[in-house]
Each structure stands twice: as structure tokens, then as C-alpha cells.
Amino acid sequence: MSNFITVPGIVPDGKGKYNLKDITIEKSTIVSYNELSQMTYQNEFGGIVTLSNKVTAQLTNSAGPTYINMTLVDFEAVVNPPIPFPPNVVQVLNEDDIPTNLVANTTYVVNGFITISKNLNAVVEGCSIIGRDRAKDGFLYTGVGPFISVRDVNFSLSDLKLSASDINSQVLSCLNYTSGAYNEGRDKVFTMVNCQIRNCYNVMSVEGFDLCDIQNSLFWYIQATSIGCQFKNVSKLQFTSCEFVRWFDEAAIPSPTPADFATVPMVELLANGAGAGFGATNLTGCIFHPQQTQDGVNISNASTTGFGTISSNTFISIGLTTGSTYVIDYDIQNGYVIQANQSVPNDNAYATMSLTGNTVYLDNSTTNPIVLKDANTVGGVGFTNPIAFPTFQRVITSVADASITYNSRLTGTFFVNVNATVQMSGNGTIYMRLRANGVAIPSSIGSADIKTGAAETLSFSIIGTTNLGDVFDIEVESSTGADVLISEFSLNGYQL
């Protein structure tokens, strides 16, 4: 006769086993306390039964749940069943477990790497797809067109591997934009955390959204021919701690040829079109390794960004032919802070202005002090050689006005150094000052004492602050009102 260990609510099935579905436990023979006290049972559903010396046992035989009231030994039968999936969580073990149109307020938990041919649509609120290990859980999409389409809803992905096998496929297509609405209808959030996009062709396109937040994700072995990671008119776009590497056919290792490489930018900010542009953009702590004709980050000149930061990223330039680590016009994209990136220059504003070999005097006898520019030469004939700007960035230069306009939306601290060779007839002093928006800066002044009309040199430096649109130029003063000749002049300014 078999003996069954039984606790209230646990009924044996008489089949020599226990399971959580039927909640039965069997021990055919109990020999001693030592054996009993160390028994731990675990079934196929993950439930655990532990026996220890705490409560009084009861016995029943295989004929049924007839309880014999006797004390066998002090023990406890503790059943710890696995936590079941709640109604709004679906375990995905194969393609049939996830519908084409995702159900509202439902989280799909992917278990294993699943081949899937249908596309998935997130058009109702509360959907998310998650895995538990981005190396093991995810999808291989074998269809064409977008695999996952998100339209005007909040949506998130996490801990997944997403792949696609068809050259005409695209992993993600996300849209949340309505022209003319508040914030252009951009009121949803798209989030991707700890995913890997691997072994696919076209990657993702995102237009609109109040926030597109991509963190700790890996984009590699990509063979895209038309769409990398494209974004348009996103209110807030953020990449943090992501890697964009090895955009070529993984099967071509160890010797990929040019034909094996993707031919698109890794991250691309598209032209606004009729849209509102980007409100804020942040790319921080990422690695970009474009190769061949690829670009790491490409920002269209026809896109606008209110506030942008590209900092502390590593851009690797090895293996490039006609591609580039970055394609950004610093003068057009003047809302960005671009600092401390490997292989990408900082965005500090700077300019050099020079005048050489000049023999034409300024008309100080008419206006004194007078601004250094072509129209203020004697007779208005202009300088012998025009004002030149050999190098400049994040400024607007004017040859005719000999001026430099600060062209960054960020308040900047600047350093300016001026050197000049000057002379005038007779004896006297020539003063030179830097002006900001038509007003001389009192602390910025250089002077040269002239004797019997001989040329002298002067120099001065200044540190100050500047804002978008501030215009800087030079004024020259003669202590006697005599015309001044500036034969050589150089100004070097740099944003600190």
C-alpha cells in the first residue's frame, strides 16, 4: 500500500506523482525523519514542495483521500507554485501566440527566437513586446515591408533581438504626427531599451512622437540600402549608450567586400518638409563605426533643431572610403552643442579676419573714431586688398563691413586677440577697439604712439560673452583727427 503525504487542499491522484495542476504529492514509503526532513519535490510547472519538522502529518492510501489521524513526524509541506501570467500578459512561444493587431493594454513576453512571417500593428494603447534576454528572445521576420508598425500610440520594446531576412523588409515603422494640432499631434512615447537589431536590411523610420527614447541597444550586421535609423520631426529624440557597428553581412566575415556593406547613414535626421522639426535631440555615450560609404550621423541641412547635444560619443573612422563619421553643417545646425566626441570636432565658434598689404587710409578726418570697413576709406575706394576670413565656424562674416556675427544659439564666452600695423601723419596716438553691436567695449583697447608719421604696431586681447546675433567689428581713432593707415591687421577670435 502506498502512503501519500497530504496537507489540506492537496489531494493525491494515486498515480505515483504530483503536479501543481492537480495539486498532488506522493511519497511511496517514508522511512525516517532524516529522509523526510530533506525531501524537496519540484514538478514540471516549477512548483516546489519542501518538507521540514513543523506540523503534524496525515496519511491517506491510494484508494482515495481517506485521512488517517496519526502523527508520523513533525513536518511541513510547503507548495510554492509559479506566478501565473496575469490576463494582460501573453507568453509568445510561436508565431500564433501573437496577433497581427496587438491587443490594448497587453504585454507580449517572447520566449525564444521565433520565426514570423506576418507583420504586427500597434494601433491601440498599452501594447508592449518584451523578452528576458536579447541574445535569446526575439523574432526573425521573413515578410516584406514593415515588421512592426506603430501608429499614434505609446509603445515600448525591451530585451529583444529583431532580425529580418528579406531585402524589402523594414524592422520598425513608427508615426505620431498631426500637422496643426498642439505640438503637431506629437503626444506619444516610443521606447526601446536593451534590444539588438541584428541581421536585417532597412532598420527603422520614426516621425513625430513627443519622445523617442532609445537606450542600451545594439544595431549591428545591418545591410540597409535605403533606410538606416531615420527620424523626422521628433519633438524629443534621445539615444543613450547605443552601438552602431559592423553594418555589413555577418555571413561575409572575415572578408566582407564593398557589396556586403550597408549604403545608408546609421542615424539620419531628415528634412522637416512641412513639419515642425526637432524640438530637442540628445546623442550621448554611443559608439558609431561607419565604413565604406556609410555616415555615422547625418543631419540634413533642411532639418531644424531647437536644442541639441551630441557629446561623449566615440566615432571610429577606420574603413571609410567616401563616407564620414558625421555630416553636420555647424553653421546651419547652430542649435547643437557638439563636444568631447572622438573623431568629430567641437562646435566652438571661431574666426580669423585679416587685412594685408593695404595702402589706403581710413577717413578719420571726416569721422573720428571710424569703423574699419571698405566704405570708410578715403574716397570710399576700399582697401588695396579686401578683408579676408581665412578660417571661421559658427559665425557669419561680412567682407564689406569687416564684421563677424556670432551664429550659435548658445551663450558663449569668447577670447579675441587683435594685432595691427598702423601709422598717420605727424605725431599722436592711434587707438583701436573691439565693438559689439555698434558699441565699443571699454576694456578692449590697443594703442600705438606715432612719431613723425612712422608706422607702429599695436595689439590687445579681450575675454567676453556673446549671444546669437551679436555683431563684432573694429573702430579706429586718431588723437589728432588725422587719417589712419592700417597696412596689416589680424583678428583671431575663439569661443572658449
PLY file of the C-alpha trace (Angstrom):
ply
format ascii 1.0
element vertex 496
property float x
property float y
property float z
element edge 495
property int vertex1
property int vertex2
end_header
0.00 0.00 0.00
1.34 3.39 -0.95
1.45 6.16 1.55
0.63 9.73 0.48
1.70 12.88 2.25
-1.31 15.12 2.35
-1.99 18.66 3.54
-5.34 20.48 3.46
-6.27 21.30 -0.11
-3.82 18.77 -1.58
-5.48 15.60 -2.88
-3.42 12.68 -4.25
-4.15 11.28 -7.68
-2.89 7.77 -6.94
-0.59 7.77 -9.96
2.73 7.93 -8.21
3.40 11.58 -8.99
2.31 15.08 -8.06
1.73 18.21 -10.11
0.51 21.72 -9.46
-2.39 21.38 -11.85
-3.93 18.61 -9.75
-2.01 19.61 -6.60
-0.99 16.10 -5.53
2.08 14.83 -3.73
3.24 11.25 -3.26
5.95 9.54 -1.26
5.64 5.75 -1.57
7.43 4.91 1.65
8.53 7.11 4.50
11.45 5.55 6.26
12.79 8.03 8.76
12.76 11.62 9.88
16.16 12.23 8.27
14.83 11.23 4.87
11.63 13.19 5.34
13.27 16.36 6.56
15.43 16.65 3.45
12.77 15.96 0.80
12.26 18.65 -1.84
9.97 17.98 -4.76
9.82 20.00 -7.98
7.43 19.36 -10.85
7.24 20.31 -14.50
5.35 23.51 -13.68
8.10 24.78 -11.42
6.33 24.31 -8.07
8.46 23.33 -5.09
7.45 21.21 -2.06
9.73 21.32 0.96
9.35 19.02 3.98
10.58 20.09 7.38
9.82 19.47 11.03
6.98 21.85 11.86
3.44 20.41 11.69
1.61 17.14 12.12
1.27 14.90 9.08
-1.67 12.84 7.93
-1.65 9.77 5.71
-4.01 8.56 3.02
-3.87 5.46 0.86
-4.11 5.09 -2.90
-7.79 4.19 -2.73
-8.67 7.80 -2.15
-8.45 10.70 0.24
-9.25 8.76 3.42
-7.34 10.50 6.16
-5.78 8.51 8.99
-5.34 10.68 12.04
-1.92 9.79 13.30
1.29 11.56 13.93
4.08 10.34 11.67
6.63 13.01 12.28
6.62 16.74 12.62
6.97 18.17 9.12
5.64 20.86 6.83
4.61 20.51 3.18
5.03 23.89 1.53
3.86 24.36 -2.05
5.32 27.37 -3.88
3.56 27.45 -7.27
4.94 29.62 -10.08
3.31 33.00 -10.53
0.84 32.60 -13.41
0.68 35.09 -16.26
-1.98 37.69 -15.48
-4.75 38.21 -18.02
-2.99 41.15 -19.70
0.29 39.28 -20.24
0.69 36.83 -23.12
3.55 34.38 -23.40
4.72 34.12 -27.01
6.21 30.72 -27.85
5.44 30.74 -31.58
4.01 32.97 -34.29
0.42 32.02 -33.49
0.68 33.37 -29.95
0.87 36.99 -31.08
-1.86 38.57 -33.25
-1.31 40.82 -36.25
-3.19 43.60 -34.45
-1.86 43.79 -30.92
-4.46 43.91 -28.16
-4.81 47.00 -25.99
-3.13 47.02 -22.57
-1.29 43.79 -23.28
2.34 42.88 -22.79
3.67 40.14 -25.05
6.54 38.20 -23.47
8.65 36.49 -26.11
10.23 33.20 -25.08
12.88 32.08 -27.57
13.86 33.27 -31.03
10.75 32.91 -33.20
10.44 32.94 -36.98
7.45 35.03 -38.04
6.07 35.94 -41.46
3.24 38.32 -40.55
3.58 41.96 -39.65
2.50 43.37 -36.29
0.44 46.53 -35.80
0.30 48.60 -32.63
-2.69 50.91 -33.10
-4.23 50.72 -29.61
-2.82 51.93 -26.31
-0.89 49.94 -23.76
0.95 47.49 -26.02
4.49 46.36 -25.44
6.68 43.49 -26.57
9.41 42.29 -24.25
11.86 39.47 -23.85
14.08 38.42 -20.98
17.39 38.09 -22.83
18.16 39.99 -26.02
20.54 37.24 -27.09
17.83 34.54 -26.91
14.40 36.12 -27.23
13.04 37.87 -30.30
11.84 37.49 -33.85
13.20 36.66 -37.28
10.82 38.41 -39.68
10.59 36.72 -43.10
7.97 39.01 -44.66
8.27 42.23 -46.66
7.52 45.80 -45.66
7.47 46.92 -42.03
7.54 44.16 -39.41
6.24 46.30 -36.52
4.11 49.35 -37.33
3.21 51.82 -34.57
0.55 54.45 -35.25
-0.37 57.22 -32.79
0.04 55.16 -29.61
2.57 54.74 -26.82
4.69 51.68 -27.44
7.78 50.00 -26.00
10.23 47.24 -26.83
12.75 45.74 -24.43
15.24 42.88 -24.18
14.64 41.62 -27.71
16.60 40.61 -30.76
14.92 41.70 -34.01
16.08 40.38 -37.38
14.68 40.33 -40.91
15.66 38.19 -43.87
14.09 39.94 -46.89
15.84 42.82 -48.65
12.47 44.58 -48.97
11.72 44.41 -45.26
11.91 47.08 -42.56
12.06 46.30 -38.86
10.13 49.30 -37.46
7.82 52.00 -38.82
6.54 54.49 -36.25
4.29 57.52 -36.82
2.73 60.02 -34.43
2.33 63.35 -36.22
-0.70 65.50 -37.00
0.05 68.86 -38.58
-1.71 71.79 -36.98
-2.55 70.04 -33.70
-0.99 71.02 -30.37
2.68 70.10 -30.60
1.81 68.85 -34.09
-0.10 65.95 -32.53
3.11 64.59 -31.05
1.92 63.30 -27.69
3.07 59.67 -27.64
6.24 57.95 -26.42
8.24 55.29 -28.25
10.80 53.47 -26.12
13.40 50.84 -26.97
15.58 49.52 -24.15
18.29 46.85 -24.16
17.49 45.47 -27.61
19.62 44.37 -30.50
18.73 44.90 -34.14
20.85 42.35 -35.94
20.97 40.72 -39.36
18.44 42.81 -41.18
18.10 45.22 -44.08
16.21 48.50 -43.58
16.03 49.33 -39.90
13.57 51.96 -38.70
11.73 55.16 -39.53
10.21 57.36 -36.83
8.19 60.51 -37.49
6.69 62.62 -34.73
6.28 61.41 -31.12
6.70 63.57 -28.07
9.63 61.38 -27.03
11.61 58.74 -28.86
13.96 57.22 -26.29
16.41 54.50 -27.34
18.75 53.17 -24.65
21.43 50.49 -24.33
20.64 48.98 -27.71
22.89 47.46 -30.32
22.48 47.98 -34.07
24.82 45.69 -35.99
25.20 43.48 -39.02
22.86 45.73 -40.98
22.62 45.60 -44.79
20.28 48.55 -45.33
20.11 50.04 -48.80
17.56 52.82 -48.23
16.72 53.27 -44.53
19.06 53.07 -41.57
17.74 54.70 -38.39
15.73 57.62 -39.79
13.96 60.30 -37.77
11.76 63.22 -38.78
10.04 65.98 -36.80
10.51 64.23 -33.43
9.75 66.53 -30.51
12.40 64.93 -28.27
14.87 62.37 -29.63
17.33 60.61 -27.36
19.99 57.96 -27.93
21.92 56.83 -24.86
24.63 54.18 -24.67
23.93 52.54 -28.04
26.31 50.93 -30.52
26.21 51.20 -34.31
28.88 48.86 -35.66
29.56 46.31 -38.40
26.93 47.39 -40.88
27.62 44.58 -43.31
26.53 41.00 -43.97
27.62 38.92 -40.98
27.95 35.87 -43.22
30.75 37.67 -45.10
33.10 37.56 -42.10
36.10 37.52 -42.15
36.40 39.27 -45.51
33.39 41.42 -46.36
33.54 43.09 -49.77
32.12 46.55 -50.58
28.95 44.88 -51.87
28.31 43.41 -48.40
28.06 46.80 -46.66
25.02 48.92 -45.94
24.95 52.09 -48.02
22.94 54.42 -45.79
23.64 56.68 -42.79
23.45 54.94 -39.45
21.47 57.73 -37.76
19.80 60.24 -40.04
17.75 63.31 -39.15
15.64 64.12 -42.18
14.46 67.44 -43.59
11.42 68.92 -41.87
9.37 69.09 -45.04
6.18 70.82 -43.96
6.77 69.68 -40.37
7.86 71.40 -37.18
11.35 69.94 -36.97
13.07 68.58 -33.88
12.45 70.18 -30.52
15.40 68.64 -28.66
17.92 65.99 -29.65
20.43 64.20 -27.45
23.02 61.66 -28.63
25.25 60.70 -25.72
27.63 57.89 -24.87
27.26 55.95 -28.13
29.70 54.24 -30.49
29.48 54.79 -34.25
31.68 52.91 -36.70
30.61 53.71 -40.25
32.56 52.01 -43.05
32.85 52.35 -46.80
30.21 54.88 -47.97
28.26 54.99 -44.71
27.82 58.08 -42.50
27.73 57.79 -38.73
25.37 60.69 -38.01
23.85 62.67 -40.87
21.73 65.76 -40.11
20.00 67.29 -43.12
20.62 70.99 -43.71
16.85 71.25 -44.20
16.06 69.97 -40.70
15.85 72.26 -37.69
16.58 71.53 -34.04
15.72 73.82 -31.16
18.19 72.38 -28.66
20.62 69.59 -29.45
23.51 67.85 -27.74
25.97 65.43 -29.31
28.57 64.63 -26.70
30.85 61.95 -25.30
30.42 59.64 -28.28
33.10 57.57 -29.97
33.17 57.86 -33.75
35.52 55.42 -35.49
36.81 56.43 -38.92
38.70 53.28 -39.88
37.45 51.68 -43.10
35.76 54.71 -44.65
36.00 55.47 -48.36
33.54 58.22 -49.31
31.55 58.07 -46.09
32.06 60.18 -42.97
31.80 59.86 -39.23
29.46 62.88 -39.31
27.67 65.08 -41.83
26.64 68.20 -39.92
26.90 71.81 -41.07
27.77 73.56 -37.83
26.75 76.95 -39.19
23.28 75.76 -40.22
22.74 73.46 -37.23
23.51 76.21 -34.75
21.23 74.85 -32.02
23.59 71.97 -31.20
26.27 71.58 -28.57
28.81 69.21 -30.13
31.59 68.49 -27.67
34.00 65.79 -26.50
33.41 63.31 -29.32
36.15 61.13 -30.76
36.82 61.94 -34.47
34.29 64.80 -34.55
35.48 68.39 -33.99
33.97 70.52 -31.27
31.44 73.10 -32.40
33.13 76.15 -30.85
32.69 79.32 -32.87
35.90 80.85 -34.22
37.07 83.25 -36.89
40.19 84.85 -38.30
39.89 88.22 -40.04
42.86 89.73 -41.87
43.93 92.70 -43.96
47.30 92.64 -45.72
49.32 94.90 -48.00
46.94 97.83 -47.61
47.96 101.38 -48.63
44.55 103.10 -48.42
43.84 105.29 -45.38
40.71 105.38 -43.28
38.86 108.70 -43.45
39.36 109.72 -39.79
39.50 113.38 -40.77
35.78 113.12 -41.58
34.61 110.71 -38.85
36.65 110.03 -35.76
36.56 107.37 -34.39
35.65 105.45 -37.53
34.73 101.81 -38.21
37.19 99.66 -40.10
35.46 98.80 -43.39
35.68 99.44 -47.14
33.18 102.29 -47.27
35.09 104.27 -44.65
38.32 104.54 -46.62
39.31 107.90 -48.06
37.14 108.44 -51.09
35.32 105.16 -50.36
37.61 103.32 -52.74
38.08 100.36 -50.46
41.22 98.68 -49.22
44.05 97.71 -51.52
43.24 94.09 -50.84
39.83 93.10 -49.49
39.25 91.94 -45.94
39.66 88.15 -45.75
38.34 85.45 -43.43
40.74 82.51 -43.85
39.00 80.32 -41.24
35.67 80.54 -39.45
32.93 78.39 -37.90
29.58 79.16 -36.28
29.86 82.81 -37.34
28.58 84.93 -40.23
31.27 87.03 -41.87
30.99 90.22 -43.92
33.82 91.38 -46.18
32.21 94.74 -46.91
31.60 95.54 -43.24
34.66 93.71 -41.87
32.36 92.19 -39.26
31.79 88.86 -37.56
28.34 87.81 -36.31
28.08 85.11 -33.65
25.83 82.35 -35.01
25.12 79.93 -32.17
22.01 79.72 -30.02
24.21 79.04 -27.03
25.55 81.86 -24.91
29.31 81.70 -25.37
32.44 83.00 -23.72
34.97 84.24 -26.25
38.60 85.28 -26.45
39.73 87.80 -29.09
43.26 88.88 -29.95
44.00 91.78 -32.33
47.32 92.81 -33.91
47.84 95.70 -36.36
50.46 97.84 -38.02
49.29 101.48 -38.09
50.50 104.97 -38.96
49.34 108.53 -39.53
50.94 111.82 -40.38
52.71 113.79 -37.67
52.73 112.83 -34.03
49.88 111.42 -31.99
48.21 108.24 -30.74
46.11 105.73 -32.62
43.53 103.78 -30.66
41.78 100.58 -31.75
38.77 98.99 -30.03
36.51 95.96 -30.49
32.84 96.84 -30.84
29.81 94.67 -30.02
26.54 95.63 -31.73
27.83 99.09 -32.58
29.16 99.93 -29.11
32.86 99.93 -28.23
33.79 97.52 -25.45
35.60 99.73 -22.93
38.09 97.14 -21.77
39.17 96.23 -25.30
41.63 98.83 -26.46
45.01 98.86 -28.08
47.11 101.94 -28.78
50.24 103.00 -30.60
52.15 106.26 -30.20
53.11 107.66 -33.58
56.14 109.94 -34.04
56.80 111.81 -37.25
54.42 109.56 -39.14
56.40 106.33 -38.63
54.48 103.04 -38.56
54.00 101.30 -35.24
52.34 98.11 -34.06
49.57 97.67 -31.54
47.83 94.70 -30.01
45.16 93.89 -27.45
43.09 90.98 -26.17
39.70 90.59 -24.54
37.53 87.92 -22.95
33.77 88.39 -23.00
30.37 86.77 -23.53
28.20 86.68 -26.60
24.74 85.61 -27.75
23.19 84.64 -31.05
23.26 87.55 -33.49
25.89 89.69 -31.73
27.91 91.60 -34.33
31.58 92.42 -33.75
33.74 94.88 -35.66
36.66 97.30 -35.10
36.73 101.05 -34.61
39.85 103.19 -35.08
40.52 106.59 -33.51
43.21 109.18 -34.18
44.12 111.54 -31.32
44.73 114.35 -33.81
41.95 113.58 -36.26
44.45 112.63 -38.95
43.61 109.82 -41.37
44.90 106.41 -40.26
46.59 103.80 -42.39
46.22 100.18 -41.31
48.64 98.33 -43.52
48.45 94.97 -41.72
45.69 93.67 -39.48
44.66 90.34 -37.94
41.89 89.38 -35.55
41.62 85.90 -34.06
38.54 85.05 -32.06
37.60 81.76 -30.41
34.70 80.56 -28.30
36.01 79.06 -25.08
0 1
1 2
2 3
3 4
4 5
5 6
6 7
7 8
8 9
9 10
10 11
11 12
12 13
13 14
14 15
15 16
16 17
17 18
18 19
19 20
20 21
21 22
22 23
23 24
24 25
25 26
26 27
27 28
28 29
29 30
30 31
31 32
32 33
33 34
34 35
35 36
36 37
37 38
38 39
39 40
40 41
41 42
42 43
43 44
44 45
45 46
46 47
47 48
48 49
49 50
50 51
51 52
52 53
53 54
54 55
55 56
56 57
57 58
58 59
59 60
60 61
61 62
62 63
63 64
64 65
65 66
66 67
67 68
68 69
69 70
70 71
71 72
72 73
73 74
74 75
75 76
76 77
77 78
78 79
79 80
80 81
81 82
82 83
83 84
84 85
85 86
86 87
87 88
88 89
89 90
90 91
91 92
92 93
93 94
94 95
95 96
96 97
97 98
98 99
99 100
100 101
101 102
102 103
103 104
104 105
105 106
106 107
107 108
108 109
109 110
110 111
111 112
112 113
113 114
114 115
115 116
116 117
117 118
118 119
119 120
120 121
121 122
122 123
123 124
124 125
125 126
126 127
127 128
128 129
129 130
130 131
131 132
132 133
133 134
134 135
135 136
136 137
137 138
138 139
139 140
140 141
141 142
142 143
143 144
144 145
145 146
146 147
147 148
148 149
149 150
150 151
151 152
152 153
153 154
154 155
155 156
156 157
157 158
158 159
159 160
160 161
161 162
162 163
163 164
164 165
165 166
166 167
167 168
168 169
169 170
170 171
171 172
172 173
173 174
174 175
175 176
176 177
177 178
178 179
179 180
180 181
181 182
182 183
183 184
184 185
185 186
186 187
187 188
188 189
189 190
190 191
191 192
192 193
193 194
194 195
195 196
196 197
197 198
198 199
199 200
200 201
201 202
202 203
203 204
204 205
205 206
206 207
207 208
208 209
209 210
210 211
211 212
212 213
213 214
214 215
215 216
216 217
217 218
218 219
219 220
220 221
221 222
222 223
223 224
224 225
225 226
226 227
227 228
228 229
229 230
230 231
231 232
232 233
233 234
234 235
235 236
236 237
237 238
238 239
239 240
240 241
241 242
242 243
243 244
244 245
245 246
246 247
247 248
248 249
249 250
250 251
251 252
252 253
253 254
254 255
255 256
256 257
257 258
258 259
259 260
260 261
261 262
262 263
263 264
264 265
265 266
266 267
267 268
268 269
269 270
270 271
271 272
272 273
273 274
274 275
275 276
276 277
277 278
278 279
279 280
280 281
281 282
282 283
283 284
284 285
285 286
286 287
287 288
288 289
289 290
290 291
291 292
292 293
293 294
294 295
295 296
296 297
297 298
298 299
299 300
300 301
301 302
302 303
303 304
304 305
305 306
306 307
307 308
308 309
309 310
310 311
311 312
312 313
313 314
314 315
315 316
316 317
317 318
318 319
319 320
320 321
321 322
322 323
323 324
324 325
325 326
326 327
327 328
328 329
329 330
330 331
331 332
332 333
333 334
334 335
335 336
336 337
337 338
338 339
339 340
340 341
341 342
342 343
343 344
344 345
345 346
346 347
347 348
348 349
349 350
350 351
351 352
352 353
353 354
354 355
355 356
356 357
357 358
358 359
359 360
360 361
361 362
362 363
363 364
364 365
365 366
366 367
367 368
368 369
369 370
370 371
371 372
372 373
373 374
374 375
375 376
376 377
377 378
378 379
379 380
380 381
381 382
382 383
383 384
384 385
385 386
386 387
387 388
388 389
389 390
390 391
391 392
392 393
393 394
394 395
395 396
396 397
397 398
398 399
399 400
400 401
401 402
402 403
403 404
404 405
405 406
406 407
407 408
408 409
409 410
410 411
411 412
412 413
413 414
414 415
415 416
416 417
417 418
418 419
419 420
420 421
421 422
422 423
423 424
424 425
425 426
426 427
427 428
428 429
429 430
430 431
431 432
432 433
433 434
434 435
435 436
436 437
437 438
438 439
439 440
440 441
441 442
442 443
443 444
444 445
445 446
446 447
447 448
448 449
449 450
450 451
451 452
452 453
453 454
454 455
455 456
456 457
457 458
458 459
459 460
460 461
461 462
462 463
463 464
464 465
465 466
466 467
467 468
468 469
469 470
470 471
471 472
472 473
473 474
474 475
475 476
476 477
477 478
478 479
479 480
480 481
481 482
482 483
483 484
484 485
485 486
486 487
487 488
488 489
489 490
490 491
491 492
492 493
493 494
494 495
